[in-house]
Amino acid sequence: MRISELCDVSGVALPSIKYYLREGLLPPGDRTAANQADYGTQHVERLRLIRALIDVGGLSIATAQRVIEAIDTPDMPLTYLFGVAQYAISDTAVFADVAPDSPGLARVDALIADRGWAVTDENPGRQGAARVLDTMEGLGHGHIADELPRYADAAEQIAAADLATLAHHADPADMAENVVVGTVLGDTLVASLRRIAQEHLSNEVYPVRSTT
């Protein structure tokens, strides 16, 4: 299909497609003439992935580019790819380094040790969780951290679900894309489900009394 057809099929504007081509997010089409190229279903699928990472996952163009480069890297171990995806969604001040003597960091590391989790010091979640715990304490809500083991239980179940989705793919390229989609969009999914569950449980635990 011509690039105009690619616009119609994908729903992505022509200037955006040309920008993605220039930046390497979208692979070039098959050249048919000096100023013409043919595009296939793989281009439609890649455009959908790009828009999902940006519009739903909230990634910047530059971050989406790094993630897609990782997907397209042959034989990249899935563990590394998980790391790339994690850093992509952790590229904010929340996940910046905390002080080495952070009480929150000590508590997070103790949790990791107690559970026997194999986690590197570079995992952005250590810093992010530590900053949240320190902030809660500073606001006078340190008691929320008393439920940290339950939060950890839920996180481990979510991570197990993430890995279970890989069983649907045999092709390494499909598995690589699954890792990225599951990690980047999965954060939004989990946050959304949490909001639903909070309303449900709050209605059960703290029901609104009828005024009639």
N, C-alpha and C positions, 0 to 999 in steps of 0.2 A: 504494500500500500504506500501511497505517497504521504508526505508529511502532513498535508491538509487532511487526509483521511485519518491519520494517526491522531490528529487533534480531535476529530469528531468521535472516534471510537473511544479514546481515553478520557475525553472531557477536559483535557489539559490545554491551556491556551498556547498558541504558536510561539509567542515570545518566551514562555517558560520552557517549552521543549527545546528551543534553540539554545537557551541558557544552560540547560542540563547537558546538552550535547557539548557545548564549549567547555563546561567544567568537568566533563568526564563522568558525570553521574549516569548518563544514558549512553550506551555504546552506539557508535555510528551505524547507519544503515548500509545496505549493499549498494555501492555506487553504480548507477546506471548511465549517468552522463555527467558532464562537468558540474552542473548545478542541481543534480537530481539523485535521489537515493530511494531505495525500497526499504520499508520497515515491516517487521512481522509481529507475531503475537508476543514474542519475547520482549519487544519494546513496549507493548501495551502493558504487560505484566510488570516490567521494571518501572514504568511511570506510575502505576498504581502503588507500588512499593514506596517510591520516592514520596508521593503525596501522603501516604499513610504515615511515614516516619515524620514528616514535617507537620501535617495538619492535625493528626491524632496523637502522635508521639511527642509533638512539641519540639522536635530537633531543629536546630538551625541548618541552613544549607551546608555550611562547612562541616558540621558534625555529621549530618546525613551522608556527606561525601566520604568521610572517614569510615563510617560504618559500611557503606556499600563497597568501598575498596577492600575492606576485610572480607566481605562476602565473596568477592571475586578473586581472593587470594587462594590459589590452589593448595590443597592439603594443609590448611591452617587448622591446628588442633581445636576441637570444640571448646576446650577449657579456655584457650586464648580468646576465642571468639566471644564467649560469655564475658570475658574481661573487657573486650572492646565495647560490647553493648552496654555493660554496666557503667563504664566511664562515659559513654555517650549520654546517658540519662543522669549522670552525676556531675555534669560540668557546670555546677552552680556553687555559690558561696557556702551553701549548706554542707557540702562535702569537702570543703577546704580543710587543711590540716588544723587540728586543735592543739592546744598546748600539751607538751608531753606529760605534765602533771595534772591533766584534766581528770577530775573524779569520774566523769562520765566515761572517759576512755578506759579507765581502770575497771569500771563496772562491766563495760562491753567485753573487754579482754577476759575478765573472769568468767563471764557467761560462755564465751567461745571455748575456754579451757575446760569448764565444767561439762560441756556437752561433747567435748572431743572433736569439735569441728576443725577440719583441715582448711584453714584460712590464712592467706598471706597478710603481712602487715600493710601491703599496698591496697588491699581491698577498700574501696571508697566507703563501703557501708560502716566500717569501723569509725571513721571520722564523722560521718553523718549521724549515726546513732549516738555517738558521744556528745555531739553538739546539741542534739535534741534533749538528751538527759540533763546536760548542764543547764540548758535554757529552762526546762521544766523546774529544776531545783531553784533557779534564780527567781522564778515567778511564784514560788511558794507552792508548787504542785509536784514536788518530788515524789509524793506517794504514788503517782501514776507509774513510776518505774518499778513499784512493787509487783506489778503484773508483767514485768519483763519476760519471765519464763513462758507465760501464756502467749505473749506476742511472738516469742521465739518458736514455740510449737507451731503456731499458725504459719510463720515464715517458712519453716522446714517443710510443712505440707505443701505450701505453694511452690517451693523449689522442686519438690518431688513431682508435682504436677507438670512443671515446666519440662523436666527431663523426660517424663512419660510421653509428652507430645512428639518427641524425636522418633519414637517407635513407628510413627506413621510414614517415615521416609527411609528409603534405602540409598538414594543418591546423595553423596556428600554435599553437593551444591544446594539441594533442597533442605538438607539438615542445617546448613549454615544459615540460610534465610529464615528457617524456623526459629533458630536461636535468637536472631535479631528481632524478628517480629514478636516472638513470645516475651522477650525481655523488655523491649521498648514499649510495645502496646500493652503488655501484661501489667505494667505499673498502673496504667490508666484503668484497666479492667479491675484490678484488685481494689483500687481506690473507690471505684464506682460501686462494686459489690459491698464494700465496707459501709458506704453511705446507706445502701438499701438495708443491710443487716442492722445498722444502728437504729434506724427508724422502727424496724420490726421489733427488736428487743426492747427498745425504750417504751414502746406501746404496751409491751407485756409486763415489764418491771415497774414502770411509772405510768400507768394508764391515766388518761385524762378523765377526771370525775365529771359525770353528767351534772349539769346545773338545773335540770328539770326535776 
